Amino acid sequence: MVGTDHDTSAFAVNAIHSWWNRVGKKCYPHATRITITADAGGSNGHNRRLWKWELQRMADAAGIPISVMHFPPGTSKWNKVEHRLFSFISQSWKGVPLKTYETIVNLIAATTTRSGLKVRCKLDKSNYQVGRKISDQQMRLVNLTRADFHGDWNYTITPRRRKT
């Protein structure tokens, strides 16, 4: 997902939710949970209330739990996606002026690897409010279960029951 606005937690979760709706649930129709590995900081940081709030909304909409495992602070370069995918994206747009969003999206979407990975990309023109605050009361509504090991970095957000 390439965004035209701010890189907020709402944008990050929207990118994941969009992937789930367009690709994930078709490729994994029997999935009983979504597992996300994420950096410890930035818009998807382990201490971001808005990240957890938006993940709760996604879990509710998808109807399955979302487990998150954050890389420890300072170790995001261990993320294999950064090494295996981003380097190929950089090769795809090598020497091409990135003047428009259309150019960026098309170059990312044209990226493939020798092992058969085909990258999909979509432009998100939505506006994302910066500085959105999630209150203590709202956080109590997040159905979050911390893992035994580093529960601040590893947790599962379970869908809330729908009212009938």
CORNORZI-V847658 format. One record per pair of residues at least 6 apart in sequence whose ideal C-beta (glycine too) atoms are under 8 Angstrom apart, sorted by the first residue. I is the first residue (numbers start at 1). GAP is how many residues later the second one is. Records with the same first field share a line. If there is no record, write none. Layout:
# CORNORZI-V847658
I = GAP / GAP
This chain:
# CORNORZI-V847658
1 = 10 / 13 / 14 / 17 / 18 / 120 / 121 / 122 / 123
2 = 99 / 102 / 103 / 106 / 119 / 120 / 121 / 122
3 = 8 / 12 / 120 / 121 / 123 / 125
4 = 97 / 119 / 120 / 121
5 = 6 / 119 / 120 / 121 / 122 / 123
6 = 122 / 123 / 124
7 = 35 / 36 / 121
8 = 35 / 42 / 120 / 121 / 122 / 124
9 = 34 / 35 / 36 / 39 / 41 / 42 / 44 / 45
10 = 40 / 44 / 118 / 119 / 122
11 = 32 / 113 / 115 / 117
12 = 31 / 32 / 39 / 42
13 = 31 / 38 / 41 / 42 / 44 / 45
14 = 40 / 110 / 112
15 = 109
16 = 18 / 20 / 42
17 = 41 / 44 / 45
18 = 104 / 106
19 = 101
20 = 14 / 38 / 42
22 = 98 / 100
23 = 97
24 = 7 / 10
25 = 6 / 37
31 = 33
32 = 32 / 33
33 = 31 / 32 / 33 / 34 / 123
34 = 28 / 30 / 31 / 32 / 33
35 = 31 / 32 / 33 / 34
36 = 30 / 31 / 32 / 33
37 = 31 / 32 / 33 / 34 / 42
38 = 6 / 7 / 8 / 30 / 31 / 32 / 33
39 = 6 / 31 / 32 / 37 / 40
40 = 6 / 30 / 31 / 32 / 33 / 34 / 35 / 36 / 113
41 = 32 / 35
43 = 8
44 = 7
45 = 6 / 25
46 = 22 / 24 / 106 / 107
47 = 105
49 = 84 / 85 / 89 / 90
50 = 82 / 83 / 84
52 = 82 / 87 / 90 / 92 / 105
53 = 81 / 85 / 86 / 89
55 = 11 / 13 / 87 / 102
56 = 85 / 86 / 87 / 88 / 101 / 104
58 = 8
59 = 6 / 7 / 84 / 98 / 99 / 100 / 101
60 = 99 / 100 / 102
62 = 97
63 = 96
64 = 95
65 = 91 / 92 / 93 / 94
66 = 90 / 91
67 = 87 / 88 / 89
68 = 86 / 87 / 88 / 89
69 = 84 / 85
70 = 83 / 84
71 = 7 / 8 / 82
72 = 78 / 81
76 = 6
77 = 6
84 = 29 / 33
85 = 26 / 28 / 32 / 34
88 = 23 / 24 / 25 / 29 / 31
89 = 18 / 19 / 22 / 30
91 = 20
92 = 15 / 16 / 18 / 19
93 = 10 / 11 / 14 / 15
96 = 7 / 11
97 = 6
98 = 6 / 9
101 = 22
102 = 21
105 = 16 / 17 / 18
106 = 15
108 = 11 / 13
109 = 10 / 11 / 12
110 = 9
111 = 7 / 8
112 = 6 / 7
141 = 19
142 = 15
143 = 14 / 15 / 16 / 17
144 = 11 / 12 / 13
145 = 10 / 11 / 12 / 13
146 = 6 / 8 / 9
147 = 7 / 8 / 9
